[in-house]
Amino acid sequence: MILKNVFVCKNPIIQDSLSHLRDKKTSLHEFRENSDRICYLLFAEATKSLSCKKGKIETPLCETTSCTLDENIVVVPVLRSGIAMLFGAMDLLPNVKVGFVGLERDECTAVAREYYWKLPEIDHNTTIIVTDPMLATGGSILHLLRRMAEENPKEMRVASVLAAPEGIEAIHQEFPKVKIFTASIDQKLNDKKYIVPGLGDYGDRYFNTV
């Protein structure tokens, strides 16, 4: 599989937190703590190459050049589990704009059904970062990318804690320029379309539901 525009974040803190997320013995508190940490760092990776505007500022000693973000950034978490990644994004960029998309996966077909759509204004200077902790088949994210592409944003990116090869391939067959940021590319999907080795159901483990 060609890994162009796929960035696996090997930061040791990210990988340490990922080990805790994978462990079925990890408590709810520890899962949330490590999830928030890994998502903060993943989002930092996903924003590394954003453009800046140069200017001048005064330090207490002298004038120097400054560099401030020059993009309209919109984060779009896929409900429900994508919300778990939102906290890290908002910690890093407190003023970031947030859109919400509700998609429900049919457990038999693995096809997503949209039930909610609310995005802030998107223009040619907007970089959209879709957050979904588990990039499995790619169906949900593809649904978003197709709709958001109609708004002609500057760029669309994806941040996921785990990614399956099948999901990466599905996205890049249709959107080869979309950059994908993840902590791990796992082995495969099983017959129920869950990532293996994975970490179970991210939303259930983060929100303590069954």
C-alpha positions as CSV (number, residue, x, y, z in Angstrom):
1,M,0.0,0.0,0.0
2,I,1.3,3.4,-0.9
3,L,1.6,5.6,2.2
4,K,1.8,9.0,0.5
5,N,0.1,11.7,2.6
6,V,-0.1,9.3,5.5
7,F,1.8,10.4,8.6
8,V,2.3,8.0,11.5
9,C,3.2,9.9,14.6
10,K,6.0,8.1,16.4
11,N,6.4,10.5,19.3
12,P,7.2,8.2,22.3
13,I,4.5,9.9,24.4
14,I,1.9,9.2,21.8
15,Q,3.0,5.6,21.6
16,D,3.0,5.2,25.4
17,S,-0.5,6.5,25.6
18,L,-1.6,4.3,22.7
19,S,-0.4,1.2,24.7
20,H,-2.7,2.3,27.6
21,L,-5.6,2.7,25.2
22,R,-5.1,-0.7,23.7
23,D,-4.9,-2.5,27.1
24,K,-8.4,-3.9,28.1
25,K,-7.4,-3.6,31.8
26,T,-7.0,0.2,31.5
27,S,-9.5,2.0,33.8
28,L,-12.0,4.6,32.6
29,H,-10.0,7.4,34.2
30,E,-6.8,6.2,32.6
31,F,-8.4,5.7,29.2
32,R,-9.7,9.2,29.2
33,E,-6.5,10.7,30.4
34,N,-4.4,8.9,27.8
35,S,-7.0,9.6,25.1
36,D,-6.9,13.3,25.8
37,R,-3.1,13.3,25.8
38,I,-2.7,11.4,22.5
39,C,-5.4,13.5,20.8
40,Y,-3.7,16.7,21.8
41,L,-0.4,15.6,20.4
42,L,-2.0,14.1,17.2
43,F,-3.7,17.4,16.6
44,A,-0.4,19.2,17.1
45,E,1.0,17.0,14.3
46,A,-2.0,17.6,12.1
47,T,-1.5,21.4,12.2
48,K,2.3,21.4,11.8
49,S,2.4,22.6,8.2
50,L,-0.3,25.2,8.4
51,S,0.6,28.6,6.9
52,C,1.6,31.6,9.0
53,K,1.6,35.3,8.4
54,K,4.8,37.2,9.3
55,G,4.7,40.5,11.1
56,K,6.5,42.6,13.6
57,I,6.1,42.7,17.4
58,E,7.9,44.4,20.3
59,T,9.5,42.2,22.9
60,P,10.6,43.8,26.2
61,L,14.0,44.3,24.6
62,C,13.5,45.1,20.9
63,E,11.5,44.6,17.8
64,T,11.4,41.2,16.2
65,T,9.5,39.2,13.6
66,S,6.4,37.3,14.5
67,C,4.5,34.4,12.9
68,T,0.8,34.0,13.4
69,L,-1.6,31.4,12.0
70,D,-3.1,32.7,8.7
71,E,-5.8,30.1,8.1
72,N,-9.4,29.6,9.1
73,I,-9.3,26.2,10.9
74,V,-12.4,24.1,11.3
75,V,-12.4,20.9,13.3
76,V,-15.2,18.5,12.5
77,P,-15.6,15.6,15.0
78,V,-17.7,12.6,13.8
79,L,-20.3,11.9,16.4
80,R,-20.0,10.2,18.8
81,S,-16.4,9.0,19.3
82,G,-15.0,12.0,17.4
83,I,-15.9,14.2,20.3
84,A,-13.3,12.5,22.4
85,M,-10.7,14.1,20.1
86,L,-12.2,17.5,20.2
87,F,-10.9,18.3,23.7
88,G,-7.3,18.1,22.6
89,A,-8.0,20.3,19.6
90,M,-9.7,23.0,21.7
91,D,-6.9,22.9,24.3
92,L,-4.3,23.5,21.5
93,L,-6.5,26.1,19.7
94,P,-9.0,27.6,22.1
95,N,-10.6,29.7,19.4
96,V,-10.9,27.0,16.8
97,K,-14.2,26.7,14.9
98,V,-16.1,23.4,15.4
99,G,-18.6,21.7,13.2
100,F,-20.6,18.6,14.1
101,V,-21.7,15.7,12.0
102,G,-23.8,12.8,13.2
103,L,-23.3,9.5,11.5
104,E,-24.7,6.2,12.6
105,R,-23.2,3.0,11.3
106,D,-25.4,0.1,10.3
107,E,-23.9,-2.9,12.2
108,C,-24.8,-5.3,9.3
109,T,-23.7,-3.3,6.3
110,A,-21.1,-0.9,8.0
111,V,-22.7,1.9,5.9
112,A,-23.0,5.3,7.7
113,R,-26.3,7.1,7.8
114,E,-26.3,10.9,8.4
115,Y,-28.6,12.3,11.0
116,Y,-27.1,15.6,11.9
117,W,-25.0,18.3,10.0
118,K,-24.0,21.6,11.3
119,L,-20.8,23.4,10.1
120,P,-19.4,26.9,10.5
121,E,-18.8,29.0,7.4
122,I,-16.2,27.4,5.1
123,D,-14.2,29.4,2.4
124,H,-11.1,29.1,0.2
125,N,-8.9,29.9,3.2
126,T,-10.3,27.1,5.4
127,T,-8.4,24.0,6.5
128,I,-10.8,21.3,7.7
129,I,-9.5,18.7,10.1
130,V,-11.9,15.7,10.5
131,T,-11.5,13.9,13.8
132,D,-12.5,10.2,14.2
133,P,-10.4,8.1,16.5
134,M,-11.0,4.9,14.5
135,L,-10.4,5.0,10.7
136,A,-11.8,1.6,9.8
137,T,-13.6,1.2,6.5
138,G,-13.3,4.9,5.8
139,G,-17.0,5.1,5.0
140,S,-18.0,7.8,7.5
141,I,-15.0,10.0,6.7
142,L,-15.6,9.6,3.0
143,H,-19.2,10.8,3.5
144,L,-17.9,14.0,5.2
145,L,-15.2,14.6,2.6
146,R,-17.6,14.4,-0.3
147,R,-20.0,16.9,1.2
148,M,-17.3,19.3,2.5
149,A,-15.5,19.2,-0.8
150,E,-18.5,21.0,-2.3
151,E,-17.6,24.0,-0.2
152,N,-14.2,24.3,-1.9
153,P,-12.0,24.5,1.3
154,K,-8.3,25.2,1.0
155,E,-7.5,21.7,2.4
156,M,-9.0,18.7,4.2
157,R,-7.2,16.6,6.7
158,V,-8.0,13.6,8.8
159,A,-6.8,12.9,12.4
160,S,-7.4,9.3,13.8
161,V,-5.8,7.5,16.7
162,L,-5.9,4.2,14.7
163,A,-6.2,3.5,11.0
164,A,-6.8,0.3,9.1
165,P,-5.1,-0.1,5.7
166,E,-8.6,-0.6,4.1
167,G,-9.7,2.8,5.3
168,I,-6.6,4.6,4.2
169,E,-6.9,3.0,0.8
170,A,-10.6,3.9,0.4
171,I,-9.9,7.6,1.3
172,H,-6.9,8.0,-1.0
173,Q,-8.6,6.3,-4.0
174,E,-11.1,9.2,-4.0
175,F,-9.2,11.9,-2.2
176,P,-5.4,11.3,-2.8
177,K,-4.4,14.8,-1.5
178,V,-6.1,14.4,1.9
179,K,-3.4,14.1,4.6
180,I,-4.1,11.4,7.3
181,F,-2.4,11.7,10.7
182,T,-2.5,8.6,13.0
183,A,-0.7,7.0,15.8
184,S,-0.7,3.6,14.2
185,I,-1.6,1.7,11.0
186,D,-3.0,-1.5,12.3
187,Q,-3.1,-4.9,10.6
188,K,-6.6,-5.2,9.1
189,L,-10.3,-5.2,9.6
190,N,-12.1,-8.3,10.9
191,D,-15.3,-9.7,9.5
192,K,-17.3,-7.2,11.7
193,K,-15.3,-4.3,10.3
194,Y,-13.4,-3.7,13.5
195,I,-9.8,-2.7,13.5
196,V,-7.3,-5.5,14.6
197,P,-5.5,-5.5,17.0
198,G,-7.3,-2.2,17.7
199,L,-8.6,-1.2,21.1
200,G,-12.3,-2.1,21.0
201,D,-15.1,0.4,20.7
202,Y,-13.5,3.8,21.3
203,G,-16.7,5.6,22.1
204,D,-17.9,3.0,24.6
205,R,-14.6,3.0,26.4
206,Y,-14.3,6.8,26.5
207,F,-17.9,7.6,27.4
208,N,-18.4,4.4,29.6
209,T,-21.3,3.0,27.6
210,V,-22.0,-0.5,26.3
